[in-house]
Amino acid sequence: MVSTRLWAVSDNVTPGLITPPLIPPLEIPEETKPGVNLVRFSFDREFDSPVTLATMPGPSGEQVLAMQRGEFCALRLDGSGHWRSFLDFRKRMEGLILFEEGVHGIAFHPNFAENRLFYLSYSQNEPRRTVISEMRATEGADPVALPETERVILEVQQPLADHWGGHLTFGPEGYLYIALGDGGLRDDPYRLAQNPWVLHGKILRIDVNGRTGALPYGIPEDNPFAKDQMVRSEIFALGFRNPWGVSFDAKTGDLWCADVGQDLWEEINLVKKGANYGWSDRDGPGAAVFHPKPLINNTAYTDPVHAYSRMRAEGLCIIGGLLYRGAQLDGLEGAFIFADWGFGTVWALEINPETQMATKRLILHRRGDQDRLNPTLITADVRGEPIVLSQEGGIYRLESVSE
């Protein structure tokens, strides 16, 4: 990937001014992939600002859709239009009206069928904070949440009102991964994403089945900084701005993350244990002009697998994302499917499995003039086929069509 500085302070201009950014060429080819349609599921309602979808372990085939303002519905994406209430958290979300406030994530314990546990991520005010909590559901074929069983396991104080991230997912080894943003505003003003002693701008990894000391969760012994007293032991990887969409490859167990950028870049990262993805010392694949010196000297950074640019008018807010391992979309095995919230474009990124570098970008859908599509997540149904959630209230599937 390109790793040169994009903005530079000139010796011939007034101090504090910068030369305009160079518009780099597209580093990989792009083409439209024919034979793929975006089809909306038919329900007897719209879903208010859906943010994530989690599969309920067990034979029911249900998934739970989390909506930003606190409603959770159990549904089946089989064309039946089936849905039912799972949790009504709207009272808890009262007064949370800013663009990124509210519910951010839900994940079911891998042993949910036995222990009935699931996990939530949401924001609260006074003080402003991210809350990660555990809750139980009822027994039986149609479980519903039991709000009175909620146990808060982590609270992260937030300095500002955006860039919280908040997506949750369990890894193949059974640990809970939590993606957190840098805490808000432009330029990461408090340098939190590179600060190893705060949780902002990080992907965390905790053991919900264990306890370490007085913590209400355990620190996995193989966490990269578990024995480093200079770094928070919950941290799995760092240097993120606003990670939105984290998922594990069902075949390899690799962790993928889409990270929302600022002015220049939107990026896709293959997340490795202990790696630093640069923000806010770096912006995408280049150095950040607003922080000319790194927070910590001699820091090693990992470049994104792919970055697209606002400077090329490709988009303005990346939405992750899954590594496709389904059976219905021909020619997309092993491609990373992602979207742009602002432009309503859905892509598949072809990746060389040996080098793990991007080789081609395929357009699967471009929003038309009459579309209301603003993707909020690309995820999967129970069969591993791609599902697109949209802020306007729709749930969509990608399907192959004969030409």
FITORTI-459875 format. One line per field, with one value per residue (C-alpha): x, y, z. Coordinates in pm, 1 decimal. Each point is the difference from the previous one (the first is absolute). Layout:
REM FITORTI-459875
u	[X  ...] .
v	[Y  ...] .
w	[Z  ...] .
***
This chain:
REM FITORTI-459875
u	[0.0  100.5  171.7  133.4  -99.9  -289.1  0.9  319.0  84.2  183.4  305.0  -136.2  -337.0  -113.8  48.8  -318.5  -115.7  34.9  20.7  -314.8  -12.5  103.9  -275.7  153.6  -103.4  -214.1  253.5  -211.4  -240.7  -373.2  -280.8  -369.8  -91.1  -310.6  -263.0  -34.8  -316.6  -80.6  -344.7  -196.1  -159.4  -372.9  -114.3  -316.5  209.7  318.1  279.6  114.0  373.1  122.6  363.4  82.7  -131.4  101.1  -77.5  -166.8  180.1  -232.7  -242.4  -250.9  163.5  -73.9  225.6  -36.8  -1.9  119.8  -131.2  180.4  -282.4  -34.6  -233.8  115.4  -196.3  45.2  -63.5  54.6  151.6  -167.7  -264.1  -270.1  -12.1  18.3  103.9  -71.4  118.6  313.8  90.0  -148.7  278.5  -151.1  -62.3  371.6  78.7  -225.0  184.6  264.5  -65.8  341.0  98.9  217.0  -165.5  -197.0  40.7  318.1  26.3  -136.3  169.1  -122.4  217.4  121.3  -170.3  -321.3  -208.7  114.6  71.9  -241.3  259.7  46.9  189.8  -91.7  190.2  -172.0  59.0  -128.3  29.0  74.3  273.8  38.3  125.4  -4.7  -155.5  77.1  -238.0  -109.4  -365.0  -198.2  -289.7  -287.0  -0.1  -211.6  -35.5  -75.2  233.0  -29.4  243.2  -25.2  109.1  3.1  292.6  231.8  355.6  229.5  344.5  175.9  -59.9  221.8  -31.8  -37.0  138.8  -209.3  -319.8  116.4  249.8  -104.4  2.1  -155.5  -43.4  32.5  83.4  123.3  315.8  43.2  179.1  -300.3  131.4  -202.3  144.9  -105.8  77.1  28.0  56.5  233.2  -256.2  -91.8  53.7  262.3  364.8  -35.9  75.7  93.8  214.6  -201.3  27.7  378.4  -4.7  68.9  -157.3  -350.7  -251.9  -106.9  97.2  61.2  -137.9  -29.3  -3.6  -141.9  -107.3  -360.7  23.2  292.3  104.4  339.0  50.2  -292.4  -96.2  -347.5  162.3  319.5  312.4  100.1  354.8  92.3  -118.4  293.5  47.9  -120.9  340.0  100.0  -70.1  38.6  -301.7  -358.4  -24.2  -342.7  146.8  23.1  88.2  14.7  7.0  -364.8  -214.0  -355.4  -7.7  -342.6  -45.1  223.8  -34.0  189.4  66.5  -202.3  271.8  330.2  -100.7  160.5  -143.3  -106.2  -87.2  -126.5  121.8  -181.3  238.3  10.2  55.8  215.3  -28.4  -238.7  182.9  -28.5  231.8  97.2  40.7  297.4  73.4  195.4  10.9  -30.3  -209.7  129.7  -279.6  56.7  373.0  -106.5  -306.3  -72.5  319.1  177.6  134.0  -245.0  84.9  -181.9  235.6  342.5  171.8  -109.8  -135.8  255.8  331.2  102.5  -354.0  -52.6  -323.5  -196.2  -144.7  -359.1  -73.7  -194.4  -87.9  -230.4  2.4  -240.6  243.2  -106.8  -368.8  -26.9  -188.8  8.3  -76.9  101.8  -228.2  131.7  -2.1  45.7  235.3  -240.9  -15.4  -355.3  -121.8  -246.3  216.1  216.6  353.5  9.3  151.7  263.5  -94.7  -63.1  -345.3  -42.0  -189.5  -1.0  -269.2  4.6  7.0  -203.1  255.3  57.6  331.6  182.2  375.5  193.2  297.9  303.8  -19.3  378.0  102.8  -327.5  9.2  -284.5  10.1  -332.1  -313.2  -336.8  -309.0  -297.6  -251.6  -11.5  -281.0  -245.5  -166.8  -312.4  179.1  -5.4  288.8  247.3  177.9  71.4  145.6  89.0  -47.9  -122.8  -313.2  6.9  132.2  285.5  -162.4  44.9  -259.3  -5.1  -156.0  -104.2  -66.3  -333.1  -139.7  51.0  171.3  140.6  165.6  246.8  -107.5  121.5  -222.8  23.8  95.4] .
v	[0.0  362.7  126.8  340.7  326.0  165.7  342.1  191.9  338.2  208.0  212.1  269.5  63.7  172.7  -221.5  -186.2  -28.0  -320.7  -83.9  -154.2  -377.9  -190.7  -218.4  -344.2  -232.9  -301.6  -264.1  -299.6  -39.7  41.5  -147.3  -72.5  -360.6  -99.4  -239.6  122.8  168.7  173.3  -118.6  135.4  -241.2  40.1  71.9  167.9  278.7  196.6  -31.0  330.8  50.0  -361.0  -21.4  -368.4  -353.8  -293.8  -365.8  -174.8  -333.4  -295.2  -160.0  284.3  175.9  333.6  302.7  306.7  341.1  284.8  348.9  315.0  139.1  -311.6  -246.6  -358.2  -239.9  -372.6  -80.9  -254.9  106.2  -280.1  202.3  -81.4  352.7  -149.9  234.8  38.2  220.9  -119.1  300.1  347.1  223.7  323.8  138.2  -36.9  191.9  299.3  329.0  -153.5  195.5  74.5  -174.6  -273.8  -37.0  -309.9  -373.0  -111.6  -376.6  -336.1  -341.0  -336.5  -219.9  -303.4  -218.7  200.9  -314.5  -112.6  318.7  250.0  279.8  282.4  329.9  359.1  315.4  336.9  358.5  191.2  358.6  171.5  -100.9  -66.7  -355.5  -325.3  -288.6  -367.6  -227.3  -359.7  -106.4  -322.9  -116.6  -229.7  -370.3  -156.0  14.7  375.4  161.3  362.5  214.0  42.3  363.2  -49.6  -242.4  258.2  -0.7  284.3  -139.4  306.5  374.3  231.8  371.8  195.5  353.5  96.2  -103.1  -205.9  -259.2  -263.3  -306.9  -260.2  -309.6  -334.0  -346.9  -327.2  -148.3  -364.1  -63.8  126.1  341.1  321.1  268.3  362.8  270.0  352.6  331.4  284.6  198.2  273.4  320.5  58.6  -98.5  -212.7  312.3  -193.5  -252.0  -283.4  -250.7  -26.5  21.9  -353.6  65.1  88.0  -219.6  253.0  -71.6  -366.6  -347.0  -173.1  -372.9  -129.5  -330.3  29.3  -342.0  88.8  261.2  166.0  155.8  229.2  39.0  -128.9  -181.7  -185.6  104.1  -279.6  -110.5  24.9  358.8  186.5  237.3  -225.1  14.9  354.8  239.6  298.8  -100.9  -77.6  -376.8  -4.5  140.8  -237.8  262.8  379.6  308.1  19.9  307.7  -134.0  -374.2  -81.6  -360.1  -272.8  -362.7  -327.6  -198.6  -319.0  -201.9  137.0  175.4  326.0  320.1  275.0  357.9  300.8  329.1  326.9  275.8  377.7  203.7  -216.3  -375.3  -281.3  -321.6  -377.6  -173.3  -360.5  13.5  -180.7  -52.9  294.2  197.0  379.2  136.9  352.5  241.5  279.2  7.2  -111.6  59.8  -300.0  -110.4  333.5  215.3  238.4  365.0  104.6  -210.6  51.6  -194.6  -343.0  -21.4  -271.5  -10.8  -301.7  -129.4  -259.9  26.6  -244.6  133.0  -72.1  -278.4  255.6  368.0  204.8  375.6  288.5  187.8  -226.4  40.5  -372.8  36.9  161.3  -258.8  -365.6  -271.3  -351.0  -275.4  -374.5  -239.6  -191.3  -377.4  -61.1  -211.8  220.9  275.0  -137.2  126.9  171.7  -273.4  160.5  358.7  263.1  155.0  354.7  322.6  377.4  158.4  336.0  -114.6  -320.1  -204.9  -367.9  -155.9  -330.6  20.7  -282.9  -99.9  -211.6  -273.1  -43.1  364.8  114.3  309.0  144.4  -71.5  128.2  184.3  -115.5  220.4  -207.4  284.4  375.0  199.1  137.4  339.8  -142.5  -224.0  73.2  -234.0  112.3  -319.7  -32.4  -351.6  -283.5  -325.2  -353.8  -207.6  -342.1  -155.3  248.2  195.3  380.8  220.5  380.9  208.2  353.1  304.0  69.6  -318.1  -263.8  -337.1  -123.6  -309.3  -35.2  -269.5  -139.6  43.3  -170.2  233.4] .
w	[0.0  -50.5  313.5  -107.8  163.0  -185.0  158.6  61.1  148.6  -256.9  81.9  -235.0  163.1  312.5  305.7  88.7  -362.4  -196.6  -364.5  -150.7  12.6  -307.2  -139.5  -33.3  -280.2  74.1  99.5  -105.9  -294.0  52.2  -206.6  31.6  73.1  -195.7  123.4  359.5  126.8  325.3  111.5  294.8  246.2  44.8  355.2  123.0  153.1  -38.9  254.4  148.0  -69.5  22.3  107.6  32.5  -39.0  219.9  -54.1  291.9  52.7  -17.7  -242.8  -31.8  -294.3  166.1  0.9  218.5  -164.3  222.7  -69.3  107.2  215.0  210.9  -168.0  -63.3  -220.8  -54.6  -364.5  -273.2  -331.5  -192.3  -182.3  256.4  141.0  349.5  279.4  369.8  283.7  180.8  218.6  37.7  125.6  -129.0  348.6  71.7  -320.2  75.3  -43.1  -224.1  -318.2  -150.9  -323.0  150.8  340.7  92.2  -54.8  -176.3  29.5  106.7  7.5  123.5  217.1  -199.3  263.6  -2.3  -49.9  346.6  198.7  -170.5  17.4  -248.1  -0.8  -81.9  -89.6  32.7  106.5  301.2  123.6  330.1  -16.2  -370.6  -34.5  -191.4  190.1  -66.3  187.9  34.1  6.4  9.1  -212.1  86.4  -68.5  -271.7  -375.9  -17.3  253.7  100.4  195.9  376.3  61.8  376.1  -38.7  -156.2  135.9  -106.6  -73.7  -144.1  -18.5  -204.5  69.0  -325.0  -31.5  -304.2  -175.4  -296.8  -126.2  249.2  -221.3  224.8  -213.7  180.9  -125.9  144.1  -144.5  -97.7  330.6  200.1  110.2  -38.6  -230.6  51.4  -258.9  143.1  -178.0  94.2  200.6  -243.1  -192.1  -265.8  14.0  316.5  211.1  313.9  -193.6  156.4  -285.7  46.1  379.1  126.1  339.8  -118.1  -181.6  -265.3  -360.6  78.6  -57.4  336.2  75.8  327.2  152.7  118.5  163.7  227.2  253.4  39.8  341.0  79.9  -366.7  -95.9  -293.7  -70.0  -191.5  -240.9  74.7  -367.7  -40.2  -158.0  294.7  282.3  170.3  -106.2  285.8  -235.8  -210.5  97.1  0.8  -168.5  -324.1  -295.4  -265.6  -11.2  -221.1  -118.3  -56.4  -7.4  -72.8  -141.7  -98.6  142.0  -103.5  -3.7  -315.1  45.1  -176.1  132.4  323.6  -117.7  147.0  -242.7  86.6  -195.8  149.9  -78.7  -105.5  33.2  -317.8  -223.4  47.4  86.3  77.5  36.4  244.3  55.2  376.6  148.9  368.2  143.1  -325.9  -19.2  -289.9  23.3  86.9  89.1  -68.5  -346.5  -213.9  -220.0  -176.2  53.4  283.7  169.9  -52.7  316.9  214.6  -158.2  279.0  125.3  351.7  79.6  -184.7  -207.9  -32.1  -271.9  -199.3  -212.6  -326.0  -100.5  -244.8  -202.4  27.2  -218.6  -11.4  32.0  -223.1  -287.1  94.9  69.8  325.5  340.8  271.4  -23.0  133.6  70.5  -90.3  -34.5  -174.5  -224.3  49.8  -118.2  -288.2  -188.5  -156.3  -279.0  -24.2  339.7  217.5  221.5  -91.4  267.7  -42.4  129.9  -72.6  33.7  215.6  -176.2  -363.7  40.3  -196.4  76.1  -106.2  12.4  44.6  -161.9  212.6  -78.9  268.3  6.4  30.6  162.8  -219.6  -204.3  -373.8  -138.6  113.1  -132.5  6.0  111.2  36.8  -57.7  155.6  -253.2  6.6  162.0  248.5  371.5  70.4  268.4  109.8  371.5  -4.7  -234.7  188.3  -64.5  37.7  166.2  -323.3  -34.6  -283.4  -1.8  168.2  -31.5  276.7  -95.1  215.0  -167.7  154.4  -267.2  11.7  -331.3  -140.7  -283.9  -244.3  -331.9  -301.2  -337.9  -282.1] .
***
